[in-house]
Amino acid sequence: MLDNIIIGQYVPGNSYVHRMDPRAKMICLLLFMFFLFLSRHPIVLFASITIAVLSFLFAKVPLRFYLKGMRFIAILILFTFILHLFMTREGPVLLDTPIITIYVGGVIEGSIVAIRLLTLITMATLLTLTTTPVTLTDGLEQLLKPFQKLGFPTHELAFMMSIALRFIPTLLQETVKIIKAQMARGANFTKGSLWKRVRAFVPILVPLFVQSFKRAEELAIAMEARGYAGGEGRTKFRLLRWTKIDTIAVIIFSIYSIVTIVTIWL
C-alpha cells in the first residue's frame, strides 16, 4: 500500500504542464478547488471532468504510474460513495431489501461526491507530479509575497511546505524498511483481528519517529553549516517566467469559475 502513494513525487518531463509557471499552476488549482464544491449543476461536473482529463493528457504522466497511485484513493472514494448510499434518504426508493434501502438521492449524492473527490485529487496530484519541490517553493513564495509587507513569513512557510513534500517519499521508504525489518523478526501484519493488526503497527511508529527527528536534525545542521539564515537577501538561481501557456491556462480556469457562478444564479 505504501508503494502506491505518489503524492510528493515528481515525474520528469517536457509537457505543457511541466513547462507552466508554478504560480499559474497553483492559481488554477485554487480556482478549481474553490469553485468545484460551489455548484452541483451537471454542466459544472462535466466541465470538471473535462478539465481533469485534459490536464492529465497534457501532462503526459504515465498512465500505469498514475493508476498505481490511485488504488488507495479509489478505495476511499468507493467507501464515500457507499456511505452516501446508506446515509442519504432522499428521492424515490431504488432498492428495498430487509437489510438495506437505497434511494435515488443516495446514488446521485454519492456520485457527485465521488466525481468531486476524484477530479480534485487528480488535479492536486498533477501539481506535485509535474513540479519540482524547489520550483514549487519559489512559486508559492512569489504568490505570498504581498503578505510579506504585513510581517508574514512567506519564505519560511513556502520552505517548510516544500520540505514536507520532499520528505513524503523518504518517510514512506523508511516505513517500508522498518516493516520489512519487523517481518524478518517474526512480526505479522496481515493475520489476526483488526485490533491485532493495528497493534502490530505500533512498534513501527517509535523507530519511524526517531528516524524522522534524526533526519530533521541532520538537515538543520547542514543548513546552518551552509549559512542559511532565512529568505532575506537571498537571490534566485532559477527565475520564474510567465508565458502564453500560463495565461491561457488561467483564462480557461477563470471561465470555469464564471460558468460555476452563473449556474448558481440560474
C-alpha atoms as one frame of an Amber mdcrd trajectory, in Angstrom:
protein
   0.000   0.000   0.000   2.842   2.395   0.847   4.426   1.841  -2.563   1.230
   3.064  -4.222   1.353   6.572  -2.714   2.593   9.059  -5.318   1.864  12.328
  -3.505   5.062  14.372  -3.266   6.806  12.535  -6.107   7.999  14.271  -9.272
   7.920  12.773 -12.763  10.426  14.470 -15.129   9.001  15.571 -18.452   8.746
  18.304 -21.032   4.990  18.544 -21.453   2.919  21.724 -21.494   2.027  21.246
 -17.829   5.678  20.683 -16.880   6.692  23.926 -18.603   3.995  26.005 -16.929
   4.904  28.572 -14.311   4.273  27.143 -10.805   2.337  30.297  -9.925  -0.086
  29.635 -12.771  -0.478  26.008 -11.697  -1.307  26.990  -8.129  -3.730  29.727
  -9.216  -5.537  27.266 -11.482  -5.648  24.648  -8.723  -7.019  27.138  -6.184
  -9.737  28.262  -8.601 -10.604  24.641  -9.356 -10.721  23.637  -5.677 -12.844
  26.607  -4.641 -15.460  26.536  -7.388 -15.666  22.731  -7.668 -17.726  22.498
  -4.465 -19.944  25.541  -5.070 -22.298  24.089  -7.654 -23.958  20.701  -8.233
 -25.031  21.578 -11.764 -24.321  18.867 -14.392 -22.530  21.424 -16.575 -20.047
  22.148 -13.778 -19.459  18.448 -13.127 -18.942  17.782 -16.839 -16.561  20.743
 -17.100 -14.629  19.493 -14.045 -14.201  16.034 -15.556 -13.168  17.514 -18.906
 -10.561  19.804 -17.326  -9.121  16.973 -15.197  -8.871  14.605 -18.195  -7.322
  17.232 -20.485  -4.849  18.270 -17.773  -3.786  14.650 -17.354  -3.369  14.198
 -21.112  -1.339  17.404 -21.493   0.845  16.434 -18.508   1.814  13.152 -20.240
   2.179  11.321 -16.936   2.458   7.535 -17.462  -0.990   6.013 -17.019   0.320
   2.943 -15.164   2.167   5.138 -12.681  -0.926   7.245 -12.057  -3.308   4.276
 -11.704  -0.873   2.619  -9.312  -1.017   5.663  -7.066  -4.805   5.911  -7.275
  -5.527   2.439  -5.865  -5.679   3.532  -2.250  -7.546   6.744  -3.171 -10.079
   4.709  -5.165 -10.852   2.666  -2.045 -11.572   5.842  -0.078 -13.758   7.234
  -2.858 -15.674   3.953  -3.113 -16.157   3.932   0.668 -17.508   7.508   0.495
 -19.924   6.518  -2.279 -21.196   3.504  -0.317 -21.548   5.644   2.808 -23.861
   8.042   0.951 -25.955   5.092  -0.233 -26.628   4.201   3.412 -26.950   7.707
   4.851 -28.855   9.699   2.198 -32.600   9.034   2.219 -33.985  11.319  -0.460
 -35.992  10.719  -3.611 -37.747   7.561  -4.733 -36.690   4.145  -3.476 -34.312
   2.409  -5.878 -33.796  -0.829  -3.948 -35.698  -2.053  -0.913 -34.486  -5.114
   0.976 -34.782  -6.235   4.612 -31.127  -5.313   5.104 -30.780  -2.028   3.223
 -32.904   0.540   1.422 -31.221   2.530  -1.338 -32.700   5.808  -2.544 -32.112
   7.588  -5.835 -30.911  10.607  -3.909 -28.200   8.496  -2.273 -26.905   7.324
  -5.652 -26.898  10.886  -7.028 -25.248  12.394  -3.940 -22.642   9.625  -3.776
 -21.826  10.020  -7.473 -21.426  13.803  -7.155 -19.115  13.493  -4.149 -17.086
  10.738  -5.852 -16.642  12.835  -9.012 -15.598  15.866  -6.995 -13.047  13.932
  -4.956 -11.627  12.132  -7.985 -11.169  15.281 -10.064  -9.773  17.245  -7.113
  -7.229  14.561  -6.223  -6.258  14.250  -9.883  -5.553  17.974 -10.200  -3.714
  18.183  -6.873  -1.585  15.142  -7.732  -0.657  16.577 -11.125   0.716  19.668
  -9.383   3.325  17.655  -7.482   3.969  15.193 -10.324   4.859  17.975 -12.781
   6.578  20.480 -10.462   9.827  20.063  -8.564   9.798  20.964  -4.850  12.263
  23.831  -5.454  10.141  25.344  -8.213   7.010  24.860  -6.135   8.664  26.713
  -3.249   9.639  29.644  -5.474   6.141  29.880  -6.925   4.426  29.760  -3.538
   6.808  32.357  -2.147   6.084  34.699  -5.068   2.334  34.292  -4.621   2.565
  35.089  -0.912   4.994  37.961  -1.406   2.332  40.717  -0.951   1.696  39.425
   2.585   5.375  39.901   3.426   4.732  43.591   3.988   2.394  42.625   6.827
   5.142  40.650   8.529   4.007  37.269   7.220   6.955  34.803   6.958   6.344
  33.873   3.333   9.754  32.367   2.640   9.758  30.224   5.771   6.230  28.931
   5.102   6.996  28.060   1.483  10.248  26.412   2.527   8.534  24.260   5.166
   5.883  23.110   2.697   8.499  22.170   0.109  10.477  20.184   2.687   7.302
  18.387   3.788   6.514  17.408   0.176  10.104  16.419  -0.467  10.298  14.060
   2.509   6.979  12.256   1.969   8.584   9.632  -0.349  11.596   9.400   2.001
   9.403   8.689   5.038   7.472   6.093   3.060  10.723   4.347   2.154  11.784
   4.405   5.799   8.427   2.899   6.790   8.823   0.079   4.262  12.328  -0.686
   5.574  11.096  -0.811   9.176   8.162  -3.065   8.249  10.477  -5.485   6.427
  12.858  -5.486   9.390   9.989  -6.252  11.778   8.713  -9.032   9.497  12.210
 -10.548   9.446  11.994 -10.696  13.237   8.666 -12.526  13.145   6.143  -9.692
  13.125   2.887 -10.361  11.278   0.821  -7.503   9.850  -1.698  -9.488   7.777
  -3.180 -12.067  10.166  -5.452 -11.774  13.164  -8.265  -9.401  14.020  -8.315
  -5.741  13.076  -7.244  -4.723  16.585  -4.250  -7.087  16.455  -3.196  -5.691
  13.090  -3.387  -2.151  14.428  -1.348  -3.112  17.494   1.228  -4.757  15.216
   1.944  -1.366  13.639   2.688   0.302  16.994   6.346  -0.895  17.101   6.836
   0.766  13.715   5.942   4.234  14.976   8.786   4.549  17.516  11.709   3.915
  15.107   9.913   5.945  12.425   9.661   8.987  14.714  13.283   8.523  15.800
  14.452   8.422  12.182  12.312  11.463  11.320  13.737  13.566  14.154  17.268
  12.415  13.328  16.824  13.344   9.689  15.361  16.729  10.647  18.344  17.404
  12.940  20.801  16.466  10.195  19.006  18.771   7.769  19.092  21.664  10.253
  22.832  21.169  10.875  23.515  21.045   7.135  21.563  24.266   6.568  23.390
  26.054   9.378  26.749  24.847   8.051  25.911  26.396   4.690  24.980  29.734
   6.252  21.224  29.580   5.781  19.562  32.492   7.590  16.093  32.833   6.074
  14.903  34.438   2.872  16.105  37.978   3.436  18.840  38.992   0.987  18.727
  35.698  -0.901  18.847  35.623  -4.705  17.258  33.084  -7.070  19.249  30.782
  -9.305  16.174  29.949 -11.385  13.915  32.845 -12.364  10.215  32.195 -12.936
   8.847  33.207 -16.327   5.191  33.735 -17.141   4.434  32.568 -20.700   1.428
  32.407 -23.024   0.659  28.874 -21.825   0.208  30.190 -18.288  -2.100  32.985
 -19.440  -4.236  30.584 -21.478  -4.496  28.157 -18.546  -5.557  30.889 -16.109
  -8.140  32.166 -18.625  -9.596  28.651 -19.023  -9.927  28.164 -15.275 -11.363
  31.669 -14.912 -14.037  30.782 -17.475 -14.723  27.624 -15.466 -15.168  29.782
 -12.367 -17.536  32.168 -14.173 -19.620  29.273 -15.501 -19.894  27.881 -11.972
 -21.111  31.238 -10.655 -23.670  31.518 -13.474 -25.060  28.029 -12.706 -25.528
  29.054  -9.075 -27.653  32.039 -10.096 -29.748  30.061 -12.548
